[in-house]
Amino acid sequence: MQVVDVTPRVWDRILSVRDGMACACCGRFSPGERAALDLYGPVARRDLGAVTLAQIGQSLDGRVATASGDARDVSGPEGLAHLHRLRALVEGVVIGVRTALHDQPRLTVRLCSGANPARIVIDPRGRLPDDALVLAADGARRIVVTGTDRPRAPGIEILRLPAPDGRLDPAQILEGLRGMGLGSLLIEGGGLTITGFLEAGLLDRLQVSVAPLIIGAGPQGLTSLSPVERLKDALRPQMRVFGMGTDIVFDCALGDRASHATLPLHDAAPLAQVTAAN
């Protein structure tokens, strides 16, 4: 396990990687700083094209909240800072409407330096009120993905898609957001939203942050809509493990693009070669 130390100088380097001004492989850094570059560098890179990442924080027993819905302190302080860093490295953050209504998240970058990403809510039936915190006007783009004709307040963009049975197709959502000029995306929650993108094969990378507490009951993190019956059929991604204060981050690569992103930029073979070899 690599223990991460996000110092100001290494975070500046990571932001420069995001802006295409530096790489994550060169330079002299401490072991903890190098672990930070290994964790965040693949997310920050833009030379491999648009990346779709999901992150979920949970307890040791796989819960994301208590039975009453309290999810505020599932992740420790470094786990929360990690989430904010991921927000700073992507162009848009996506959540489902139930998360927006219940948790009232702001989806802003507050625990590190960096710009606020676009905030995107998947709201098939138009339930989210315009005064929700996630739709507050602060200069960042605000987008509602919906299947209804409900009008929105000025400044809120609408991506209207077919919603048979009140459901939106993850592939159409992703295609529509890319058509709106959004490249790298973070699917932040909730668990059903993340699972939908995972089972549709649309995630390049999945990060599961585990905090050292046992809740005992409550909603689970990833709940498959089509669970496997045999372990040999289970998804087994390439995985790296990082220590973040009290939390442990399992970083899972779900395809060639994600695997290639962990290779040193100046030594990496073209993505086409990696794909052809698999």
DAUR-V950792 format. One record per pair of residues at least 12 apart in sequence whose ideal C-beta (glycine too) atoms are under 10 Angstrom apart, sorted by sequence separation. I is the first residue (numbers start at 0). J is the second residue. D is the distance in whole Angstrom. If there is no record, write none. Layout:
# DAUR-V950792
i | j | d
I | J | D
I | J | D
This chain:
# DAUR-V950792
i | j | d
23 | 35 | 9
24 | 36 | 8
42 | 54 | 10
92 | 104 | 9
94 | 106 | 7
106 | 118 | 5
129 | 141 | 10
131 | 143 | 10
143 | 155 | 6
144 | 156 | 10
145 | 157 | 6
147 | 159 | 8
160 | 172 | 7
172 | 184 | 10
184 | 196 | 9
193 | 205 | 8
208 | 220 | 10
238 | 250 | 7
239 | 251 | 8
258 | 270 | 10
259 | 271 | 10
12 | 25 | 9
23 | 36 | 4
24 | 37 | 9
57 | 70 | 10
93 | 106 | 9
105 | 118 | 8
106 | 119 | 9
118 | 131 | 10
120 | 133 | 6
141 | 154 | 7
142 | 155 | 7
143 | 156 | 7
144 | 157 | 8
145 | 158 | 7
146 | 159 | 7
158 | 171 | 9
173 | 186 | 9
207 | 220 | 7
236 | 249 | 9
237 | 250 | 9
238 | 251 | 5
239 | 252 | 8
259 | 272 | 9
9 | 23 | 10
12 | 26 | 7
22 | 36 | 9
23 | 37 | 8
56 | 70 | 9
92 | 106 | 5
104 | 118 | 9
106 | 120 | 9
118 | 132 | 10
119 | 133 | 9
120 | 134 | 8
129 | 143 | 9
140 | 154 | 9
141 | 155 | 5
142 | 156 | 5
143 | 157 | 6
144 | 158 | 5
145 | 159 | 6
146 | 160 | 6
158 | 172 | 8
160 | 174 | 9
172 | 186 | 10
193 | 207 | 10
207 | 221 | 8
236 | 250 | 9
237 | 251 | 7
238 | 252 | 8
256 | 270 | 7
259 | 273 | 5
23 | 38 | 10
58 | 73 | 6
91 | 106 | 10
92 | 107 | 9
118 | 133 | 5
140 | 155 | 9
141 | 156 | 7
142 | 157 | 7
143 | 158 | 7
144 | 159 | 8
145 | 160 | 8
146 | 161 | 6
147 | 162 | 8
160 | 175 | 6
186 | 201 | 9
236 | 251 | 4
237 | 252 | 4
255 | 270 | 7
258 | 273 | 7
259 | 274 | 8
12 | 28 | 8
23 | 39 | 8
24 | 40 | 8
57 | 73 | 7
58 | 74 | 10
92 | 108 | 10
104 | 120 | 10
118 | 134 | 7
127 | 143 | 7
136 | 152 | 9
140 | 156 | 6
142 | 158 | 6
143 | 159 | 9
144 | 160 | 6
146 | 162 | 2
159 | 175 | 9
186 | 202 | 7
205 | 221 | 8
235 | 251 | 9
236 | 252 | 6
237 | 253 | 8
255 | 271 | 10
258 | 274 | 10
9 | 26 | 9
23 | 40 | 3
56 | 73 | 5
57 | 74 | 9
118 | 135 | 9
134 | 151 | 8
136 | 153 | 9
145 | 162 | 7
146 | 163 | 8
158 | 175 | 5
169 | 186 | 9
184 | 201 | 10
234 | 251 | 9
236 | 253 | 5
237 | 254 | 10
256 | 273 | 9
8 | 26 | 9
22 | 40 | 8
23 | 41 | 8
55 | 73 | 10
56 | 74 | 4
125 | 143 | 8
127 | 145 | 9
134 | 152 | 7
136 | 154 | 6
144 | 162 | 9
146 | 164 | 10
147 | 165 | 10
158 | 176 | 7
184 | 202 | 10
236 | 254 | 9
255 | 273 | 5
256 | 274 | 9
9 | 28 | 6
13 | 32 | 10
21 | 40 | 10
23 | 42 | 10
55 | 74 | 10
56 | 75 | 9
99 | 118 | 9
118 | 137 | 9
126 | 145 | 9
136 | 155 | 9
146 | 165 | 7
184 | 203 | 10
185 | 204 | 10
186 | 205 | 9
234 | 253 | 8
255 | 274 | 5
258 | 277 | 9
8 | 28 | 8
9 | 29 | 8
12 | 32 | 8
16 | 36 | 8
23 | 43 | 7
86 | 106 | 7
87 | 107 | 10
88 | 108 | 10
100 | 120 | 9
125 | 145 | 5
129 | 149 | 10
134 | 154 | 9
146 | 166 | 8
158 | 178 | 8
172 | 192 | 10
183 | 203 | 9
237 | 257 | 8
254 | 274 | 9
255 | 275 | 10
8 | 29 | 10
22 | 43 | 10
23 | 44 | 7
86 | 107 | 7
87 | 108 | 5
99 | 120 | 5
118 | 139 | 6
119 | 140 | 8
120 | 141 | 8
121 | 142 | 10
122 | 143 | 5
123 | 144 | 8
124 | 145 | 8
125 | 146 | 8
126 | 147 | 9
129 | 150 | 9
134 | 155 | 6
146 | 167 | 6
158 | 179 | 7
185 | 206 | 10
236 | 257 | 8
237 | 258 | 6
255 | 276 | 9
6 | 28 | 9
9 | 31 | 8
10 | 32 | 9
13 | 35 | 7
17 | 39 | 9
21 | 43 | 9
22 | 44 | 8
56 | 78 | 6
86 | 108 | 5
87 | 109 | 10
98 | 120 | 8
99 | 121 | 9
100 | 122 | 9
115 | 137 | 7
117 | 139 | 6
118 | 140 | 7
119 | 141 | 8
120 | 142 | 7
121 | 143 | 8
122 | 144 | 7
123 | 145 | 6
124 | 146 | 7
125 | 147 | 4
127 | 149 | 9
129 | 151 | 6
130 | 152 | 8
145 | 167 | 8
236 | 258 | 10
239 | 261 | 8
255 | 277 | 6
6 | 29 | 8
9 | 32 | 4
12 | 35 | 9
13 | 36 | 7
16 | 39 | 8
17 | 40 | 10
56 | 79 | 8
83 | 106 | 10
85 | 108 | 10
86 | 109 | 9
87 | 110 | 9
88 | 111 | 10
92 | 115 | 9
93 | 116 | 10
98 | 121 | 9
99 | 122 | 8
115 | 138 | 7
116 | 139 | 7
117 | 140 | 4
118 | 141 | 5
119 | 142 | 5
120 | 143 | 5
121 | 144 | 5
122 | 145 | 5
123 | 146 | 5
124 | 147 | 6
125 | 148 | 8
126 | 149 | 9
129 | 152 | 4
144 | 167 | 6
156 | 179 | 7
169 | 192 | 8
172 | 195 | 9
173 | 196 | 8
198 | 221 | 10
254 | 277 | 9
4 | 28 | 9
8 | 32 | 8
9 | 33 | 8
12 | 36 | 7
16 | 40 | 6
19 | 43 | 10
22 | 46 | 9
54 | 78 | 10
82 | 106 | 10
83 | 107 | 8
84 | 108 | 8
86 | 110 | 9
87 | 111 | 6
89 | 113 | 10
90 | 114 | 10
92 | 116 | 5
93 | 117 | 9
94 | 118 | 8
96 | 120 | 6
97 | 121 | 10
114 | 138 | 9
115 | 139 | 4
116 | 140 | 8
117 | 141 | 7
118 | 142 | 7
119 | 143 | 8
120 | 144 | 7
121 | 145 | 8
122 | 146 | 9
123 | 147 | 8
125 | 149 | 4
127 | 151 | 9
128 | 152 | 10
129 | 153 | 10
172 | 196 | 8
197 | 221 | 7
237 | 261 | 8
4 | 29 | 6
6 | 31 | 8
9 | 34 | 9
10 | 35 | 7
13 | 38 | 9
14 | 39 | 9
16 | 41 | 10
17 | 42 | 8
18 | 43 | 9
19 | 44 | 9
56 | 81 | 9
83 | 108 | 5
86 | 111 | 9
87 | 112 | 7
88 | 113 | 7
91 | 116 | 5
92 | 117 | 7
93 | 118 | 9
94 | 119 | 7
95 | 120 | 7
96 | 121 | 6
97 | 122 | 10
107 | 132 | 9
114 | 139 | 8
115 | 140 | 9
117 | 142 | 6
118 | 143 | 10
119 | 144 | 6
120 | 145 | 9
121 | 146 | 10
122 | 147 | 8
124 | 149 | 9
125 | 150 | 9
129 | 154 | 10
169 | 194 | 10
170 | 195 | 10
194 | 219 | 10
198 | 223 | 7
4 | 30 | 8
5 | 31 | 8
6 | 32 | 6
9 | 35 | 5
10 | 36 | 10
13 | 39 | 5
16 | 42 | 9
17 | 43 | 4
19 | 45 | 6
56 | 82 | 7
82 | 108 | 10
83 | 109 | 6
84 | 110 | 8
85 | 111 | 10
87 | 113 | 3
88 | 114 | 10
90 | 116 | 6
91 | 117 | 4
92 | 118 | 6
93 | 119 | 5
94 | 120 | 6
95 | 121 | 5
96 | 122 | 4
100 | 126 | 7
105 | 131 | 10
106 | 132 | 9
107 | 133 | 9
125 | 151 | 9
129 | 155 | 7
169 | 195 | 5
170 | 196 | 9
173 | 199 | 9
194 | 220 | 9
197 | 223 | 8
198 | 224 | 6
3 | 30 | 10
4 | 31 | 3
5 | 32 | 8
9 | 36 | 6
12 | 39 | 9
13 | 40 | 7
16 | 43 | 4
17 | 44 | 8
18 | 45 | 8
19 | 46 | 7
54 | 81 | 8
55 | 82 | 10
83 | 110 | 4
84 | 111 | 5
86 | 113 | 7
87 | 114 | 7
89 | 116 | 5
90 | 117 | 6
91 | 118 | 8
92 | 119 | 7
93 | 120 | 8
94 | 121 | 7
95 | 122 | 8
96 | 123 | 7
99 | 126 | 9
100 | 127 | 7
104 | 131 | 9
105 | 132 | 5
106 | 133 | 6
122 | 149 | 9
144 | 171 | 9
168 | 195 | 9
169 | 196 | 5
172 | 199 | 10
174 | 201 | 10
191 | 218 | 9
193 | 220 | 8
194 | 221 | 5
197 | 224 | 10
198 | 225 | 6
2 | 30 | 8
3 | 31 | 6
4 | 32 | 6
12 | 40 | 9
15 | 43 | 9
16 | 44 | 6
17 | 45 | 7
54 | 82 | 6
70 | 98 | 9
82 | 110 | 8
83 | 111 | 5
84 | 112 | 10
85 | 113 | 10
86 | 114 | 9
87 | 115 | 8
88 | 116 | 9
89 | 117 | 9
91 | 119 | 5
92 | 120 | 10
93 | 121 | 7
94 | 122 | 10
95 | 123 | 9
96 | 124 | 8
99 | 127 | 6
100 | 128 | 9
103 | 131 | 7
104 | 132 | 7
105 | 133 | 7
107 | 135 | 9
127 | 155 | 10
144 | 172 | 6
167 | 195 | 9
169 | 197 | 9
173 | 201 | 6
190 | 218 | 7
191 | 219 | 10
193 | 221 | 6
194 | 222 | 6
1 | 30 | 8
2 | 31 | 6
3 | 32 | 9
4 | 33 | 9
5 | 34 | 9
6 | 35 | 8
10 | 39 | 8
13 | 42 | 9
14 | 43 | 7
16 | 45 | 8
80 | 109 | 10
81 | 110 | 9
82 | 111 | 10
83 | 112 | 10
84 | 113 | 7
86 | 115 | 8
87 | 116 | 7
96 | 125 | 9
97 | 126 | 9
99 | 128 | 10
103 | 132 | 5
104 | 133 | 6
106 | 135 | 10
166 | 195 | 9
169 | 198 | 8
170 | 199 | 6
172 | 201 | 9
173 | 202 | 10
189 | 218 | 8
190 | 219 | 6
193 | 222 | 10
194 | 223 | 6
195 | 224 | 8
205 | 234 | 9
1 | 31 | 8
3 | 33 | 9
4 | 34 | 7
5 | 35 | 5
9 | 39 | 9
13 | 43 | 5
16 | 46 | 10
79 | 109 | 9
80 | 110 | 4
81 | 111 | 9
83 | 113 | 8
86 | 116 | 5
96 | 126 | 6
97 | 127 | 10
102 | 132 | 9
103 | 133 | 8
105 | 135 | 7
107 | 137 | 7
169 | 199 | 4
170 | 200 | 9
190 | 220 | 5
191 | 221 | 9
194 | 224 | 7
3 | 34 | 5
4 | 35 | 6
5 | 36 | 10
12 | 43 | 9
54 | 85 | 6
70 | 101 | 8
71 | 102 | 9
79 | 110 | 6
80 | 111 | 6
85 | 116 | 9
96 | 127 | 5
100 | 131 | 7
102 | 133 | 9
108 | 139 | 9
144 | 175 | 7
168 | 199 | 8
169 | 200 | 9
170 | 201 | 6
189 | 220 | 9
190 | 221 | 6
191 | 222 | 7
194 | 225 | 10
205 | 236 | 7
207 | 238 | 9
209 | 240 | 10
1 | 33 | 8
2 | 34 | 6
3 | 35 | 5
53 | 85 | 10
54 | 86 | 9
70 | 102 | 6
86 | 118 | 9
99 | 131 | 6
105 | 137 | 9
107 | 139 | 8
125 | 157 | 10
144 | 176 | 8
169 | 201 | 6
188 | 220 | 9
190 | 222 | 6
204 | 236 | 9
1 | 34 | 4
2 | 35 | 10
3 | 36 | 9
5 | 38 | 9
52 | 85 | 7
68 | 101 | 6
77 | 110 | 10
99 | 132 | 8
100 | 133 | 10
106 | 139 | 8
142 | 175 | 9
169 | 202 | 10
189 | 222 | 10
191 | 224 | 8
204 | 237 | 10
205 | 238 | 9
206 | 239 | 10
208 | 241 | 9
210 | 243 | 10
212 | 245 | 9
0 | 34 | 9
1 | 35 | 9
3 | 37 | 8
5 | 39 | 8
68 | 102 | 9
70 | 104 | 10
76 | 110 | 8
99 | 133 | 5
142 | 176 | 7
202 | 236 | 9
209 | 243 | 10
210 | 244 | 10
211 | 245 | 6
3 | 38 | 6
63 | 98 | 10
96 | 131 | 9
98 | 133 | 9
99 | 134 | 9
106 | 141 | 10
120 | 155 | 10
122 | 157 | 10
144 | 179 | 10
206 | 241 | 9
208 | 243 | 7
210 | 245 | 7
211 | 246 | 8
1 | 37 | 6
3 | 39 | 9
52 | 88 | 9
198 | 234 | 9
209 | 245 | 10
210 | 246 | 5
211 | 247 | 8
1 | 38 | 7
52 | 89 | 7
64 | 101 | 9
96 | 133 | 10
118 | 155 | 10
119 | 156 | 9
121 | 158 | 9
123 | 160 | 9
125 | 162 | 10
142 | 179 | 7
197 | 234 | 8
209 | 246 | 7
210 | 247 | 8
50 | 88 | 10
51 | 89 | 9
54 | 92 | 10
64 | 102 | 9
123 | 161 | 10
124 | 162 | 8
208 | 246 | 5
209 | 247 | 5
50 | 89 | 8
94 | 133 | 7
117 | 156 | 9
119 | 158 | 8
121 | 160 | 10
123 | 162 | 4
140 | 179 | 8
142 | 181 | 8
197 | 236 | 10
208 | 247 | 7
209 | 248 | 8
49 | 89 | 10
50 | 90 | 10
53 | 93 | 9
122 | 162 | 10
123 | 163 | 10
140 | 180 | 9
207 | 247 | 9
208 | 248 | 5
209 | 249 | 7
43 | 84 | 10
49 | 90 | 8
92 | 133 | 9
121 | 162 | 10
123 | 164 | 9
124 | 165 | 6
140 | 181 | 8
207 | 248 | 7
208 | 249 | 8
39 | 81 | 9
42 | 84 | 9
43 | 85 | 10
51 | 93 | 9
123 | 165 | 5
206 | 248 | 6
207 | 249 | 5
208 | 250 | 10
38 | 81 | 8
42 | 85 | 6
45 | 88 | 10
123 | 166 | 6
206 | 249 | 7
207 | 250 | 8
43 | 87 | 9
44 | 88 | 9
99 | 143 | 10
123 | 167 | 5
205 | 249 | 8
206 | 250 | 5
207 | 251 | 7
39 | 84 | 6
42 | 87 | 10
43 | 88 | 5
45 | 90 | 10
121 | 166 | 10
122 | 167 | 9
205 | 250 | 8
206 | 251 | 7
38 | 84 | 9
39 | 85 | 8
42 | 88 | 5
43 | 89 | 9
121 | 167 | 6
204 | 250 | 7
205 | 251 | 4
38 | 85 | 10
41 | 88 | 10
42 | 89 | 7
92 | 139 | 9
96 | 143 | 9
204 | 251 | 7
205 | 252 | 9
39 | 87 | 9
40 | 88 | 10
91 | 139 | 9
96 | 144 | 9
121 | 169 | 9
203 | 251 | 10
204 | 252 | 6
205 | 253 | 6
35 | 84 | 9
39 | 88 | 6
91 | 140 | 7
93 | 142 | 9
95 | 144 | 10
96 | 145 | 9
202 | 251 | 9
203 | 252 | 8
204 | 253 | 6
90 | 140 | 9
202 | 252 | 10
203 | 253 | 6
204 | 254 | 8
91 | 142 | 7
93 | 144 | 8
121 | 172 | 6
202 | 253 | 5
203 | 254 | 6
201 | 253 | 9
202 | 254 | 8
203 | 255 | 9
204 | 256 | 9
205 | 257 | 9
119 | 172 | 9
200 | 253 | 8
201 | 254 | 10
203 | 256 | 5
204 | 257 | 5
197 | 251 | 10
200 | 254 | 8
203 | 257 | 4
204 | 258 | 10
202 | 257 | 9
203 | 258 | 9
197 | 253 | 8
203 | 259 | 10
204 | 260 | 8
119 | 176 | 7
203 | 260 | 8
204 | 261 | 10
117 | 176 | 9
119 | 179 | 9
117 | 179 | 9
119 | 181 | 8
117 | 180 | 9
117 | 181 | 6
116 | 181 | 9
119 | 184 | 8
121 | 186 | 10
119 | 185 | 10
116 | 183 | 9
117 | 184 | 9
119 | 186 | 9
116 | 184 | 9
119 | 187 | 10
116 | 185 | 7
118 | 187 | 10
14 | 84 | 10
17 | 87 | 8
13 | 84 | 8
17 | 88 | 5
121 | 192 | 6
5 | 77 | 9
16 | 88 | 9
17 | 89 | 9
95 | 167 | 10
14 | 87 | 7
17 | 90 | 10
3 | 77 | 8
10 | 84 | 8
13 | 87 | 9
14 | 88 | 8
121 | 195 | 9
5 | 80 | 7
13 | 88 | 7
5 | 81 | 8
93 | 169 | 10
10 | 87 | 9
3 | 81 | 8
5 | 84 | 7
93 | 172 | 8
106 | 185 | 9
93 | 173 | 9
3 | 84 | 10
106 | 187 | 7
106 | 188 | 10
93 | 176 | 8
104 | 187 | 8
104 | 188 | 8
91 | 176 | 6
90 | 176 | 9
91 | 177 | 10
102 | 188 | 8
102 | 189 | 8
91 | 179 | 9
93 | 181 | 9
101 | 189 | 8
91 | 180 | 10
98 | 187 | 8
99 | 188 | 9
90 | 180 | 8
91 | 181 | 4
98 | 188 | 5
99 | 189 | 10
90 | 181 | 5
91 | 182 | 8
93 | 184 | 6
94 | 185 | 9
95 | 186 | 9
97 | 188 | 9
98 | 189 | 4
89 | 181 | 9
90 | 182 | 5
91 | 183 | 8
92 | 184 | 7
93 | 185 | 7
94 | 186 | 8
95 | 187 | 9
97 | 189 | 6
98 | 190 | 9
89 | 182 | 8
90 | 183 | 5
91 | 184 | 5
92 | 185 | 5
93 | 186 | 5
94 | 187 | 5
95 | 188 | 7
96 | 189 | 10
98 | 191 | 9
89 | 183 | 4
90 | 184 | 7
91 | 185 | 7
92 | 186 | 8
93 | 187 | 7
94 | 188 | 5
95 | 189 | 6
97 | 191 | 8
98 | 192 | 7
88 | 183 | 7
89 | 184 | 6
90 | 185 | 9
91 | 186 | 10
92 | 187 | 5
93 | 188 | 9
94 | 189 | 7
95 | 190 | 9
97 | 192 | 8
17 | 113 | 8
89 | 185 | 4
92 | 188 | 9
95 | 191 | 7
96 | 192 | 9
14 | 111 | 9
17 | 114 | 10
88 | 185 | 8
89 | 186 | 10
95 | 192 | 4
13 | 111 | 10
14 | 112 | 7
85 | 183 | 10
87 | 185 | 10
89 | 187 | 10
94 | 192 | 7
95 | 193 | 9
14 | 113 | 6
86 | 185 | 6
93 | 192 | 7
94 | 193 | 10
13 | 113 | 9
14 | 114 | 9
85 | 185 | 5
93 | 193 | 9
95 | 195 | 9
10 | 111 | 6
11 | 112 | 8
86 | 187 | 8
10 | 112 | 7
85 | 187 | 8
10 | 113 | 8
82 | 185 | 9
93 | 196 | 8
7 | 111 | 10
7 | 112 | 8
82 | 187 | 7
5 | 111 | 8
82 | 188 | 10
51 | 169 | 10
70 | 188 | 9
70 | 189 | 9
85 | 206 | 8
51 | 173 | 7
49 | 173 | 9
82 | 206 | 9
51 | 176 | 10
63 | 188 | 8
64 | 189 | 9
81 | 206 | 8
51 | 177 | 10
63 | 189 | 7
64 | 190 | 10
82 | 208 | 8
49 | 176 | 10
63 | 190 | 6
81 | 208 | 7
49 | 177 | 6
61 | 190 | 10
79 | 208 | 9
78 | 208 | 5
51 | 182 | 10
52 | 183 | 7
53 | 184 | 9
54 | 185 | 6
55 | 186 | 9
56 | 187 | 10
77 | 208 | 9
78 | 209 | 9
49 | 181 | 8
50 | 182 | 8
51 | 183 | 8
52 | 184 | 7
53 | 185 | 7
54 | 186 | 8
55 | 187 | 8
56 | 188 | 9
78 | 210 | 6
49 | 182 | 4
50 | 183 | 5
51 | 184 | 5
52 | 185 | 5
53 | 186 | 4
54 | 187 | 6
55 | 188 | 7
57 | 190 | 9
75 | 208 | 9
77 | 210 | 10
48 | 182 | 8
49 | 183 | 6
50 | 184 | 8
51 | 185 | 8
52 | 186 | 7
53 | 187 | 8
54 | 188 | 8
55 | 189 | 8
74 | 208 | 6
48 | 183 | 9
49 | 184 | 8
50 | 185 | 9
51 | 186 | 7
52 | 187 | 9
53 | 188 | 9
55 | 190 | 6
73 | 208 | 9
74 | 209 | 9
75 | 210 | 6
73 | 209 | 10
74 | 210 | 5
75 | 211 | 8
45 | 182 | 7
53 | 190 | 10
55 | 192 | 10
73 | 210 | 6
75 | 212 | 9
45 | 183 | 7
55 | 193 | 6
72 | 210 | 8
74 | 212 | 10
44 | 183 | 9
53 | 192 | 9
54 | 193 | 8
55 | 194 | 9
73 | 212 | 8
43 | 183 | 9
53 | 193 | 5
72 | 212 | 8
42 | 183 | 7
53 | 194 | 9
73 | 214 | 8
42 | 185 | 8
53 | 196 | 6
52 | 196 | 10
53 | 197 | 7
70 | 214 | 10
73 | 217 | 10
51 | 196 | 7
69 | 214 | 9
61 | 207 | 9
70 | 217 | 8
73 | 220 | 10
53 | 201 | 9
61 | 209 | 9
62 | 210 | 10
66 | 214 | 8
69 | 217 | 8
70 | 218 | 8
53 | 202 | 5
60 | 209 | 10
65 | 214 | 6
66 | 215 | 8
67 | 216 | 10
68 | 217 | 8
51 | 201 | 6
52 | 202 | 7
53 | 203 | 9
54 | 204 | 9
55 | 205 | 8
56 | 206 | 9
57 | 207 | 7
59 | 209 | 6
62 | 212 | 9
64 | 214 | 8
65 | 215 | 8
66 | 216 | 5
67 | 217 | 8
68 | 218 | 8
51 | 202 | 5
52 | 203 | 7
53 | 204 | 7
54 | 205 | 8
55 | 206 | 8
56 | 207 | 8
57 | 208 | 7
58 | 209 | 7
59 | 210 | 7
62 | 213 | 8
63 | 214 | 9
65 | 216 | 7
66 | 217 | 5
50 | 202 | 9
51 | 203 | 5
52 | 204 | 5
53 | 205 | 5
54 | 206 | 4
55 | 207 | 6
56 | 208 | 4
57 | 209 | 6
58 | 210 | 6
59 | 211 | 6
60 | 212 | 9
61 | 213 | 10
62 | 214 | 4
64 | 216 | 10
65 | 217 | 5
66 | 218 | 8
50 | 203 | 5
51 | 204 | 8
52 | 205 | 7
53 | 206 | 7
54 | 207 | 8
55 | 208 | 7
56 | 209 | 8
57 | 210 | 7
58 | 211 | 8
59 | 212 | 6
60 | 213 | 5
61 | 214 | 9
62 | 215 | 8
64 | 217 | 5
65 | 218 | 9
49 | 203 | 9
50 | 204 | 7
51 | 205 | 10
52 | 206 | 7
53 | 207 | 9
54 | 208 | 7
55 | 209 | 10
56 | 210 | 7
58 | 212 | 5
59 | 213 | 5
60 | 214 | 6
62 | 216 | 7
63 | 217 | 7
64 | 218 | 5
48 | 203 | 9
57 | 212 | 10
58 | 213 | 6
59 | 214 | 9
60 | 215 | 7
62 | 217 | 4
63 | 218 | 6
64 | 219 | 10
47 | 203 | 9
58 | 214 | 5
60 | 216 | 9
61 | 217 | 10
62 | 218 | 7
63 | 219 | 7
64 | 220 | 10
57 | 214 | 9
58 | 215 | 9
60 | 217 | 9
61 | 218 | 10
62 | 219 | 6
63 | 220 | 5
61 | 219 | 5
62 | 220 | 7
63 | 221 | 9
58 | 217 | 8
60 | 219 | 9
61 | 220 | 6
84 | 243 | 10
57 | 217 | 10
61 | 221 | 8
81 | 241 | 9
42 | 203 | 10
57 | 218 | 10
58 | 219 | 10
61 | 222 | 9
41 | 203 | 9
42 | 204 | 7
57 | 219 | 8
58 | 220 | 9
81 | 243 | 5
41 | 204 | 7
57 | 220 | 4
80 | 243 | 8
81 | 244 | 9
42 | 206 | 9
56 | 220 | 8
57 | 221 | 8
79 | 243 | 10
80 | 244 | 8
55 | 220 | 5
77 | 242 | 9
78 | 243 | 6
79 | 244 | 10
81 | 246 | 7
17 | 183 | 9
55 | 221 | 7
77 | 243 | 4
78 | 244 | 7
80 | 246 | 10
76 | 243 | 9
77 | 244 | 3
78 | 245 | 7
79 | 246 | 9
81 | 248 | 7
38 | 206 | 9
53 | 221 | 9
75 | 243 | 8
76 | 244 | 6
77 | 245 | 7
78 | 246 | 4
74 | 243 | 9
75 | 244 | 5
76 | 245 | 8
77 | 246 | 6
78 | 247 | 9
74 | 244 | 9
75 | 245 | 4
76 | 246 | 9
78 | 248 | 8
74 | 245 | 9
75 | 246 | 5
77 | 248 | 9
74 | 246 | 6
73 | 246 | 10
59 | 247 | 10
57 | 246 | 10
56 | 246 | 8
56 | 248 | 9
54 | 248 | 9
54 | 250 | 10
41 | 239 | 10
52 | 250 | 10
53 | 251 | 9
53 | 253 | 9
38 | 239 | 8
52 | 253 | 10
37 | 239 | 7
39 | 241 | 10
51 | 253 | 9
38 | 241 | 5
51 | 254 | 10
37 | 241 | 8
34 | 239 | 10
38 | 243 | 8
51 | 256 | 9
52 | 257 | 9
35 | 241 | 9
50 | 256 | 7
51 | 257 | 10
34 | 241 | 6
49 | 256 | 9
50 | 257 | 8
34 | 242 | 8
35 | 243 | 10
42 | 250 | 9
47 | 255 | 10
48 | 256 | 7
34 | 243 | 10
41 | 250 | 8
47 | 256 | 6
38 | 248 | 7
47 | 257 | 9
50 | 260 | 7
31 | 242 | 9
39 | 250 | 10
41 | 252 | 8
38 | 250 | 6
44 | 256 | 10
47 | 259 | 6
37 | 250 | 9
46 | 259 | 10
47 | 260 | 6
46 | 260 | 9
41 | 256 | 9
42 | 257 | 10
44 | 259 | 9
41 | 257 | 7
44 | 260 | 5
41 | 258 | 9
43 | 260 | 9
44 | 261 | 10
47 | 264 | 10
41 | 259 | 9
42 | 260 | 8
46 | 264 | 7
41 | 260 | 4
40 | 260 | 8
41 | 261 | 5
44 | 264 | 7
47 | 267 | 9
40 | 261 | 8
41 | 262 | 9
46 | 267 | 9
48 | 270 | 8
38 | 261 | 10
40 | 263 | 9
47 | 270 | 6
37 | 261 | 7
40 | 264 | 9
46 | 270 | 9
23 | 260 | 9
1 | 239 | 7
3 | 241 | 5
4 | 242 | 10
5 | 243 | 9
23 | 261 | 10
24 | 262 | 8
25 | 263 | 8
0 | 239 | 9
1 | 240 | 7
2 | 241 | 7
3 | 242 | 6
4 | 243 | 10
24 | 263 | 4
25 | 264 | 8
0 | 240 | 5
1 | 241 | 5
2 | 242 | 4
3 | 243 | 5
23 | 263 | 8
24 | 264 | 5
25 | 265 | 7
0 | 241 | 7
1 | 242 | 7
2 | 243 | 8
3 | 244 | 9
22 | 263 | 8
23 | 264 | 7
24 | 265 | 6
0 | 242 | 5
2 | 244 | 9
22 | 264 | 4
24 | 266 | 8
21 | 264 | 9
22 | 265 | 7
24 | 267 | 9
3 | 248 | 8
0 | 247 | 7
1 | 248 | 10
0 | 248 | 9
16 | 264 | 9
1 | 250 | 10
